[in-house]
C-alpha cells in the first residue's frame, strides 16, 4: 500500500527521490514497478558456500535432517550447524530425538549441544544460541525461518535445509487462518544457504533435489498481502482517502474476493456506510493500530463501562502465546494453566492472568512459577500503555466493571459477532456464517465445558479446524449488538425448541459480491 501511494507521489513530484534497500527483495520487480528505475548492487562480505542436493526426494524430511546433522557432527571439520524446521512442536521433537540418538552412541564422542529457537521460547533460552560452543564440542541450532534473515549466529558453517516453512494463510470464503506447511521459495533457499557463509567457507545440505529447486519452487515468497486478512489494510486505506480499492496500483494485487470480504466485514462492524465510505466510528477505529474487530470492542467497551478490562484483554490478544509448555514438564504446565481458567472462557482467563501478574507487582519469578512467558507479558503491558495513550488522546473514558464480566463479554461480542458458533448435536460446533464444523481447542478453558454458544478469536487449521480463544455468549447478544449482520428468524417457521435460538446472517457473503450494500438491495 505504501509503495502504491509513493508511486503516485513520484509521478507528480519530480523532486522526490525514493531509495529502496534490502538484502532480499526482487530488484527487477521493484524496478519495473517504479518506472524502470536503475538498480544498484552493493556486494557484501560473504564466503563461498558449497550447495549439496539429494539424489531423490526424501520421504521423511525430519529423519533425513537429523541423520544429516549427525553425519556432519561425526565426519565434518569443526563448525556449528543450523537446521531449519517449521515450528515449535517439530523443533522440540527433533531436539528430543537428536539427544536420544547422541546419547545412545556413548560418551566417547565429542559433545553436541542442541539449541532450539522459536518465537515462543523464553528469551533467556533464545540467547544461548549466541554463546560459543566450548572447545572440542559443536552446537546445532534448530530454528524456524526466523533464522533466515532476522538472526545472525556467528560460527555457523553448516546449514541443513529440508525445504519447508509453516505459513499462515487466510481463506476469505470461510474466514479462517490456516497454518500450512508449504515448500519454501528459491529466494528463501538462497537466504538459508547464505547463513553458512558468514564467517568462513561453508556447506548447505538441501534435502530436496536440484530439479525440485529449479522447477518446483516459486522464485519468491507469496506476498503477504495475497494470503492474509485485509480488514485493517482496507480500513487504513479508507482513512487515507483511497476509496477505489479495485483500481489501486498495488505492487502485488490481492485477490478481489479478499478485498470484498474485508469491506463486507467493515460494513458489518459499522465502520463503512452503505456506499462503502468510512463512517465516524470507522475513522475512530482507524486510529488504533489493531485489527478492526479489536478496535471496535475497545470503543464499545467505553459505552458498556468496562474499558479498563477490555484494554487488558485486547493487549493480551495482541501478543504471541503467553503460555510456556516445555516438553519435559507439560503436565505441570497444564496444571498451573488450569488454575487461571475462568468459566466464561479464554478472554476472561487472559484477563485473570494479567490481573494476577499485576497483583504480583509484574514479577518475573511469578511468571516462571506459573509457566507464563514474562517477555510476552511485558509486550502486552507495553501494548496496553500504547492503547491507553490513544484512548486518553480522544478522551475515551477508562472505567472498570469489577467482576461484571457480562459487560466484557458483550463488548467482545460487538467486534467478533462474525466469529459465532453453535454447539452441534453431531460433533463439535458449527460456525454461524458458513456452517463449518469446528472444534474448541484442547488448550481452551472451555474445552470440557462446551457451552451452547460461543465466539472465537480465530480459526486455525492444524489436525482439525480449531477455534482459538473461545468465550461463551448468549445468542440474543448477536442480534442486539450486530443488527446489520444477524436477524432473528421468523418463529412461525421454527420448532418451539429453536424459537429463541435460530439466528441467520442477513446476506450471503460471496454469491453476490455487492450484498453488503444493503441500501441498494432494499432499494
C-alpha positions as CSV (number, residue, x, y, z in Angstrom):
1,X,0.0,0.0,0.0
2,X,2.8,2.4,0.9
3,X,4.6,1.7,-2.4
4,X,1.3,2.4,-4.3
5,X,1.0,5.8,-2.5
6,X,4.6,6.6,-3.1
7,X,4.4,5.7,-6.8
8,X,1.5,8.2,-7.2
9,X,3.6,10.9,-5.5
10,X,6.6,10.2,-7.6
11,X,4.6,10.8,-10.8
12,X,3.5,14.2,-9.5
13,X,6.7,15.3,-7.7
14,X,9.8,15.2,-9.8
15,X,11.9,16.5,-6.9
16,X,11.1,13.5,-4.7
17,X,13.7,10.7,-4.6
18,X,12.9,7.2,-3.3
19,X,15.6,4.7,-2.4
20,X,14.6,1.1,-1.6
21,X,17.3,-1.1,0.1
22,X,17.1,-4.7,1.1
23,X,19.2,-7.8,1.1
24,X,16.2,-10.0,-0.1
25,X,13.9,-8.0,-2.4
26,X,13.3,-8.9,-6.1
27,X,15.2,-5.9,-7.6
28,X,13.8,-6.4,-11.2
29,X,10.3,-6.4,-9.9
30,X,10.8,-3.2,-8.0
31,X,12.5,-1.6,-10.9
32,X,9.6,-2.5,-13.2
33,X,7.0,-1.2,-10.8
34,X,8.8,2.1,-10.2
35,X,9.1,3.3,-13.8
36,X,12.1,1.1,-14.8
37,X,14.3,2.8,-12.2
38,X,18.1,1.9,-12.0
39,X,19.3,-1.0,-9.8
40,X,22.5,-0.6,-7.8
41,X,24.1,-3.7,-6.2
42,X,26.4,-3.4,-3.2
43,X,28.4,-6.6,-2.7
44,X,28.6,-7.9,0.8
45,X,31.4,-9.7,2.5
46,X,30.5,-13.4,2.2
47,X,32.4,-16.6,1.8
48,X,31.7,-19.4,-0.8
49,X,29.1,-22.0,0.2
50,X,29.0,-25.4,-1.3
51,X,25.4,-26.5,-2.0
52,X,24.6,-30.2,-1.9
53,X,21.3,-31.7,-3.1
54,X,19.7,-35.2,-2.5
55,X,19.5,-37.6,-5.4
56,X,15.9,-38.3,-4.8
57,X,13.1,-36.7,-2.7
58,X,13.1,-37.5,1.0
59,X,10.0,-39.4,2.3
60,X,10.6,-38.2,5.9
61,X,12.4,-34.9,5.9
62,X,12.6,-34.8,9.7
63,X,14.5,-38.1,9.9
64,X,16.7,-37.2,7.0
65,X,17.6,-33.8,8.6
66,X,18.6,-35.4,11.9
67,X,20.7,-38.1,10.1
68,X,22.4,-35.3,8.2
69,X,23.1,-33.3,11.4
70,X,24.7,-36.4,13.0
71,X,26.8,-37.1,9.9
72,X,28.1,-33.6,10.0
73,X,29.0,-33.8,13.6
74,X,30.8,-37.2,13.2
75,X,32.5,-36.6,9.9
76,X,33.0,-32.9,9.1
77,X,35.6,-30.4,10.4
78,X,34.7,-28.1,13.3
79,X,31.9,-25.6,12.8
80,X,28.3,-25.2,14.1
81,X,25.2,-26.4,12.4
82,X,21.9,-24.6,11.6
83,X,18.9,-26.8,10.9
84,X,15.6,-25.2,9.6
85,X,12.3,-26.8,10.7
86,X,8.8,-25.5,10.5
87,X,7.5,-24.9,14.1
88,X,7.8,-25.4,17.8
89,X,6.4,-28.9,18.0
90,X,8.6,-30.1,15.2
91,X,11.7,-28.4,16.8
92,X,11.0,-29.8,20.3
93,X,10.6,-33.3,18.8
94,X,13.8,-33.0,16.8
95,X,15.7,-31.9,19.9
96,X,14.5,-34.8,21.9
97,X,15.2,-37.4,19.1
98,X,18.7,-36.0,18.4
99,X,19.5,-36.0,22.1
100,X,18.5,-39.7,22.5
101,X,20.4,-40.7,19.4
102,X,23.6,-39.0,20.5
103,X,23.2,-40.5,24.0
104,X,22.9,-44.0,22.5
105,X,26.3,-43.6,20.8
106,X,28.1,-43.3,24.1
107,X,30.1,-40.7,25.9
108,X,33.3,-41.1,23.9
109,X,32.1,-38.8,21.0
110,X,32.5,-35.0,21.0
111,X,29.6,-33.2,22.7
112,X,26.8,-31.9,20.5
113,X,25.0,-29.0,22.1
114,X,21.4,-28.9,20.9
115,X,19.7,-25.5,21.0
116,X,16.1,-24.8,19.8
117,X,15.0,-21.4,18.6
118,X,11.3,-20.3,18.0
119,X,9.3,-17.3,19.0
120,X,7.5,-18.9,21.9
121,X,10.8,-19.9,23.6
122,X,11.7,-17.7,26.7
123,X,14.2,-15.1,25.8
124,X,16.9,-16.3,28.3
125,X,16.9,-19.7,26.4
126,X,16.9,-18.0,23.0
127,X,20.1,-16.0,23.8
128,X,22.0,-19.3,24.4
129,X,22.4,-19.7,20.6
130,X,24.8,-16.8,20.5
131,X,27.2,-18.3,23.0
132,X,30.2,-20.0,21.5
133,X,30.4,-23.8,21.9
134,X,33.1,-25.0,24.4
135,X,36.4,-26.3,22.8
136,X,36.0,-29.8,21.5
137,X,32.2,-29.6,21.1
138,X,29.8,-28.4,18.4
139,X,26.4,-26.8,18.7
140,X,23.4,-27.3,16.4
141,X,20.8,-24.6,16.3
142,X,17.4,-25.9,15.3
143,X,15.3,-22.9,14.2
144,X,12.2,-21.8,12.3
145,X,12.6,-19.4,9.3
146,X,13.2,-16.6,11.9
147,X,16.9,-17.6,11.4
148,X,16.8,-16.9,7.6
149,X,17.3,-13.1,8.0
150,X,16.3,-11.9,11.4
151,X,19.2,-13.6,13.3
152,X,22.9,-13.8,12.5
153,X,24.6,-16.5,14.5
154,X,28.4,-16.5,14.4
155,X,30.2,-19.8,13.9
156,X,27.6,-21.4,11.6
157,X,29.5,-23.3,8.9
158,X,26.8,-25.9,8.0
159,X,23.2,-25.4,7.1
160,X,20.6,-28.2,6.8
161,X,17.6,-27.2,4.8
162,X,14.6,-29.6,4.4
163,X,12.9,-27.0,2.2
164,X,9.7,-26.3,4.1
165,X,8.1,-23.5,6.1
166,X,4.9,-23.0,8.1
167,X,2.8,-20.1,6.9
168,X,-0.5,-18.6,8.0
169,X,-2.8,-18.5,5.0
170,X,-6.2,-16.7,5.1
171,X,-9.2,-18.2,3.4
172,X,-11.6,-15.4,2.8
173,X,-14.6,-17.6,2.0
174,X,-14.6,-19.3,5.4
175,X,-12.8,-16.5,7.3
176,X,-10.2,-18.9,8.5
177,X,-6.5,-18.7,9.1
178,X,-4.7,-22.0,8.3
179,X,-1.3,-22.9,9.5
180,X,0.0,-24.8,6.5
181,X,3.4,-26.4,5.8
182,X,4.5,-25.4,2.3
183,X,7.7,-25.6,0.3
184,X,10.0,-22.6,0.6
185,X,10.8,-20.3,-2.4
186,X,14.1,-20.2,-4.3
187,X,14.7,-16.8,-2.6
188,X,14.3,-18.4,0.9
189,X,16.6,-21.3,-0.1
190,X,19.3,-18.8,-1.1
191,X,18.9,-17.0,2.2
192,X,19.2,-20.2,4.1
193,X,22.3,-21.3,2.3
194,X,23.9,-17.9,2.8
195,X,23.8,-18.4,6.6
196,X,26.7,-20.9,6.1
197,X,29.0,-18.3,4.6
198,X,29.0,-15.5,7.1
199,X,32.2,-16.4,9.0
200,X,34.0,-18.7,6.5
201,X,33.5,-21.1,3.7
202,X,30.6,-23.4,4.4
203,X,28.2,-26.1,3.2
204,X,24.5,-26.2,2.7
205,X,22.7,-29.6,2.7
206,X,19.4,-29.2,0.8
207,X,17.2,-32.2,1.5
208,X,15.5,-32.0,-1.9
209,X,16.6,-32.5,-5.5
210,X,18.2,-29.8,-7.7
211,X,15.3,-30.3,-10.1
212,X,12.8,-29.5,-7.3
213,X,14.7,-26.3,-6.6
214,X,14.8,-25.2,-10.2
215,X,11.3,-26.4,-11.4
216,X,9.0,-26.8,-8.4
217,X,9.8,-23.9,-6.0
218,X,8.4,-20.5,-6.6
219,X,11.0,-17.8,-7.4
220,X,10.0,-15.7,-4.4
221,X,7.6,-15.9,-1.5
222,X,3.9,-15.3,-2.0
223,X,3.4,-11.7,-0.9
224,X,1.7,-11.4,2.5
225,X,-1.0,-9.1,1.1
226,X,-2.2,-12.0,-1.1
227,X,-2.6,-14.5,1.8
228,X,-3.8,-12.5,4.8
229,X,-6.9,-10.9,6.1
230,X,-7.1,-7.4,4.7
231,X,-9.5,-5.8,7.2
232,X,-7.0,-3.4,8.7
233,X,-5.4,-2.7,5.3
234,X,-8.7,-1.6,3.8
235,X,-9.7,0.4,6.9
236,X,-6.4,2.3,6.8
237,X,-6.7,2.9,3.0
238,X,-10.2,4.3,3.5
239,X,-8.9,6.5,6.3
240,X,-6.3,7.9,3.9
241,X,-8.9,8.7,1.3
242,X,-8.3,5.7,-1.0
243,X,-11.9,4.6,-1.9
244,X,-11.4,2.9,-5.3
245,X,-9.6,-0.1,-4.0
246,X,-10.1,-2.3,-7.0
247,X,-8.1,0.1,-9.2
248,X,-5.5,1.0,-6.7
249,X,-2.0,0.4,-8.1
250,X,-0.8,-2.4,-5.7
251,X,2.6,-3.8,-6.4
252,X,1.1,-7.2,-5.7
253,X,-2.7,-7.0,-6.1
254,X,-4.6,-9.0,-3.5
255,X,-7.5,-11.3,-4.6
256,X,-10.7,-9.4,-5.3
257,X,-12.6,-11.9,-3.1
258,X,-10.4,-11.0,-0.1
259,X,-11.0,-7.2,-0.7
260,X,-14.7,-7.8,-0.9
261,X,-14.7,-9.8,2.3
262,X,-12.8,-7.1,4.1
263,X,-15.3,-4.4,3.0
264,X,-18.2,-6.6,3.9
265,X,-16.7,-7.2,7.4
266,X,-16.1,-3.5,7.9
267,X,-19.7,-2.7,6.9
268,X,-21.0,-5.2,9.4
269,X,-18.8,-3.5,12.1
270,X,-20.4,-0.2,11.1
271,X,-17.0,1.1,10.0
272,X,-18.3,1.7,6.5
273,X,-21.7,3.0,5.3
274,X,-24.0,1.7,2.6
275,X,-21.8,3.3,-0.1
276,X,-18.6,1.9,1.2
277,X,-17.4,5.2,2.7
278,X,-15.8,5.5,6.1
279,X,-18.2,6.3,9.0
280,X,-17.4,8.4,12.1
281,X,-16.9,5.1,14.0
282,X,-14.7,3.8,11.3
283,X,-12.5,6.8,11.4
284,X,-12.1,6.4,15.1
285,X,-11.3,2.7,14.7
286,X,-8.6,3.6,12.2
287,X,-6.7,5.5,14.9
288,X,-5.9,2.2,16.7
289,X,-3.0,0.0,15.5
290,X,-5.3,-3.1,15.7
291,X,-7.4,-5.3,13.6
292,X,-10.8,-3.7,13.1
293,X,-12.8,-6.1,15.4
294,X,-10.4,-5.3,18.3
295,X,-10.7,-1.5,17.6
296,X,-14.5,-1.9,17.7
297,X,-14.5,-3.7,21.0
298,X,-12.3,-1.1,22.6
299,X,-14.7,1.7,21.5
300,X,-17.8,-0.4,22.6
301,X,-16.3,-1.0,26.0
302,X,-16.4,2.7,26.8
303,X,-20.2,2.7,26.4
304,X,-20.6,-0.5,28.3
305,X,-18.4,0.7,31.2
306,X,-15.7,-1.9,31.1
307,X,-12.9,-0.2,29.1
308,X,-10.3,-1.0,31.8
309,X,-10.8,-4.7,31.5
310,X,-11.2,-4.7,27.7
311,X,-8.0,-2.8,27.3
312,X,-6.2,-5.6,29.1
313,X,-7.9,-8.3,27.0
314,X,-7.1,-6.6,23.8
315,X,-3.4,-6.2,24.8
316,X,-3.2,-9.8,25.8
317,X,-4.7,-10.9,22.4
318,X,-2.2,-8.7,20.6
319,X,0.9,-10.6,21.6
320,X,2.0,-14.1,20.9
321,X,1.2,-17.1,23.1
322,X,1.8,-16.2,26.8
323,X,1.9,-19.8,27.9
324,X,5.2,-21.8,28.1
325,X,4.8,-25.6,27.9
326,X,8.2,-27.3,27.9
327,X,8.1,-30.9,26.6
328,X,9.6,-32.3,29.8
329,X,7.1,-30.5,32.1
330,X,3.8,-30.5,30.1
331,X,1.6,-32.0,32.8
332,X,3.0,-29.5,35.4
333,X,2.5,-26.6,33.0
334,X,-1.1,-27.7,32.2
335,X,-1.9,-27.9,35.9
336,X,-0.7,-24.3,36.5
337,X,-2.5,-23.1,33.5
338,X,-5.8,-24.6,34.6
339,X,-5.7,-22.6,37.8
340,X,-6.3,-19.5,35.8
341,X,-9.3,-20.9,33.8
342,X,-12.5,-18.9,34.0
343,X,-15.9,-20.4,33.3
344,X,-16.7,-17.6,30.9
345,X,-13.8,-18.6,28.6
346,X,-10.3,-17.7,27.4
347,X,-10.7,-13.9,27.1
348,X,-11.6,-13.7,30.8
349,X,-8.8,-16.2,31.5
350,X,-6.3,-13.9,29.9
351,X,-7.7,-11.0,32.0
352,X,-7.3,-13.1,35.1
353,X,-3.6,-13.8,34.2
354,X,-2.8,-10.2,33.7
355,X,-4.6,-9.2,36.9
356,X,-2.7,-11.9,38.8
357,X,0.6,-10.7,37.3
358,X,-0.3,-7.1,38.3
359,X,-1.1,-8.2,41.8
360,X,2.4,-9.8,42.0
361,X,3.8,-6.4,41.0
362,X,4.6,-7.6,37.5
363,X,7.1,-10.1,38.8
364,X,9.3,-12.3,36.5
365,X,9.5,-15.1,39.2
366,X,5.7,-15.2,39.3
367,X,5.7,-15.8,35.5
368,X,8.4,-18.5,35.8
369,X,6.4,-20.2,38.6
370,X,3.2,-20.3,36.6
371,X,4.8,-21.3,33.2
372,X,4.0,-17.9,31.7
373,X,6.3,-16.1,29.3
374,X,7.5,-12.9,31.0
375,X,8.7,-11.4,27.7
376,X,5.3,-11.6,26.1
377,X,3.6,-10.3,29.3
378,X,5.9,-7.3,29.1
379,X,4.9,-6.8,25.5
380,X,1.2,-6.9,26.5
381,X,1.9,-4.3,29.1
382,X,3.5,-2.1,26.5
383,X,0.6,-2.5,24.1
384,X,-1.8,-1.7,26.9
385,X,0.1,1.5,27.7
386,X,0.1,2.5,24.0
387,X,-3.7,1.9,23.6
388,X,-4.3,3.8,26.8
389,X,-2.5,6.8,25.4
390,X,-4.7,6.7,22.3
391,X,-7.8,6.5,24.4
392,X,-6.7,9.4,26.5
393,X,-6.0,11.4,23.4
394,X,-9.6,11.0,22.2
395,X,-11.0,11.4,25.8
396,X,-12.4,7.9,25.9
397,X,-13.2,7.2,29.5
398,X,-11.4,4.4,31.3
399,X,-13.9,2.6,33.6
400,X,-13.8,-0.7,35.4
401,X,-16.7,-3.1,35.7
402,X,-15.2,-5.1,38.6
403,X,-16.4,-8.7,38.4
404,X,-19.3,-7.9,36.0
405,X,-17.8,-9.9,33.1
406,X,-21.1,-9.9,31.2
407,X,-20.2,-6.4,30.1
408,X,-16.7,-7.5,28.9
409,X,-18.3,-10.4,27.0
410,X,-20.8,-8.1,25.3
411,X,-18.0,-5.7,24.3
412,X,-16.0,-8.5,22.8
413,X,-19.1,-9.9,21.0
414,X,-19.7,-6.5,19.5
415,X,-16.5,-6.9,17.5
416,X,-16.3,-10.7,16.9
417,X,-20.0,-11.5,16.2
418,X,-19.0,-12.9,12.8
419,X,-17.0,-15.5,14.7
420,X,-20.0,-17.0,16.4
421,X,-20.5,-20.8,16.6
422,X,-23.3,-23.0,18.0
423,X,-22.9,-26.5,19.5
424,X,-23.8,-29.2,17.0
425,X,-25.6,-32.3,18.2
426,X,-23.4,-34.5,15.9
427,X,-19.9,-33.2,16.7
428,X,-18.1,-30.0,17.7
429,X,-19.6,-26.7,16.7
430,X,-20.9,-25.1,13.5
431,X,-20.0,-21.5,12.6
432,X,-23.0,-19.2,12.0
433,X,-21.9,-17.7,8.7
434,X,-20.7,-20.8,6.8
435,X,-22.0,-23.7,8.8
436,X,-18.4,-25.1,9.0
437,X,-17.7,-27.8,11.6
438,X,-15.1,-26.5,14.1
439,X,-13.8,-27.6,17.5
440,X,-12.8,-25.9,20.7
441,X,-9.0,-26.1,21.0
442,X,-7.8,-28.6,23.7
443,X,-5.9,-25.8,25.4
444,X,-9.0,-23.7,25.9
445,X,-10.7,-23.0,29.3
446,X,-13.9,-24.1,27.6
447,X,-12.6,-27.5,26.3
448,X,-14.6,-29.6,28.7
449,X,-17.4,-27.1,29.4
450,X,-18.9,-27.0,25.8
451,X,-21.3,-24.0,26.1
452,X,-24.2,-23.9,23.6
453,X,-23.0,-20.7,22.0
454,X,-19.5,-19.2,21.8
455,X,-17.4,-16.8,19.8
456,X,-13.7,-17.3,19.0
457,X,-10.8,-15.0,18.2
458,X,-9.5,-17.0,15.3
459,X,-9.9,-20.3,13.5
460,X,-6.7,-22.3,12.9
461,X,-6.4,-25.4,10.8
462,X,-3.9,-27.9,12.2
463,X,-5.1,-31.5,12.6
464,X,-8.7,-30.1,12.7
465,X,-10.4,-26.7,12.3
466,X,-9.9,-25.4,15.9
467,X,-11.3,-22.3,17.5
468,X,-8.7,-20.4,19.4
469,X,-9.5,-18.1,22.4
470,X,-13.2,-19.1,22.9
471,X,-15.8,-17.3,25.0
472,X,-19.3,-18.3,26.0
473,X,-22.1,-15.9,24.9
474,X,-25.9,-15.5,24.9
475,X,-27.3,-15.9,21.4
476,X,-29.6,-12.8,21.8
477,X,-26.4,-10.7,22.0
478,X,-25.8,-11.3,18.3
479,X,-29.0,-9.6,17.2
480,X,-28.7,-6.9,19.8
481,X,-25.1,-6.0,19.0
482,X,-24.9,-6.7,15.3
483,X,-28.3,-5.9,13.7
484,X,-26.5,-5.3,10.3
485,X,-25.3,-8.9,10.3
486,X,-27.9,-11.0,12.2
487,X,-31.7,-11.1,12.4
488,X,-34.0,-13.3,14.5
489,X,-35.6,-15.9,12.3
490,X,-39.4,-15.9,11.9
491,X,-40.6,-18.0,14.9
492,X,-43.7,-19.2,12.9
493,X,-41.4,-21.4,10.8
494,X,-39.4,-22.9,13.7
495,X,-40.0,-25.6,16.2
496,X,-40.7,-24.5,19.8
497,X,-37.2,-25.6,20.9
498,X,-35.5,-23.4,18.4
499,X,-37.6,-20.3,18.5
500,X,-35.2,-18.5,20.7
501,X,-32.0,-19.9,19.2
502,X,-32.2,-19.5,15.5
503,X,-30.2,-16.6,14.1
504,X,-29.4,-16.1,10.5
505,X,-26.8,-13.8,8.7
506,X,-28.6,-11.1,6.7
507,X,-26.8,-11.8,3.5
508,X,-24.9,-14.5,1.6
509,X,-21.3,-13.3,1.6
510,X,-20.0,-14.5,-1.7
511,X,-22.8,-15.4,-4.1
512,X,-23.4,-11.7,-4.5
513,X,-20.2,-9.7,-4.0
514,X,-22.2,-6.5,-3.6
515,X,-24.6,-7.9,-1.0
516,X,-23.1,-5.8,1.7
517,X,-24.5,-2.7,0.0
518,X,-27.8,-3.2,1.8
519,X,-29.4,0.1,0.8
520,X,-29.1,-0.8,-2.8
521,X,-30.5,-4.3,-2.3
522,X,-33.5,-3.0,-0.5
523,X,-33.8,-0.1,-2.9
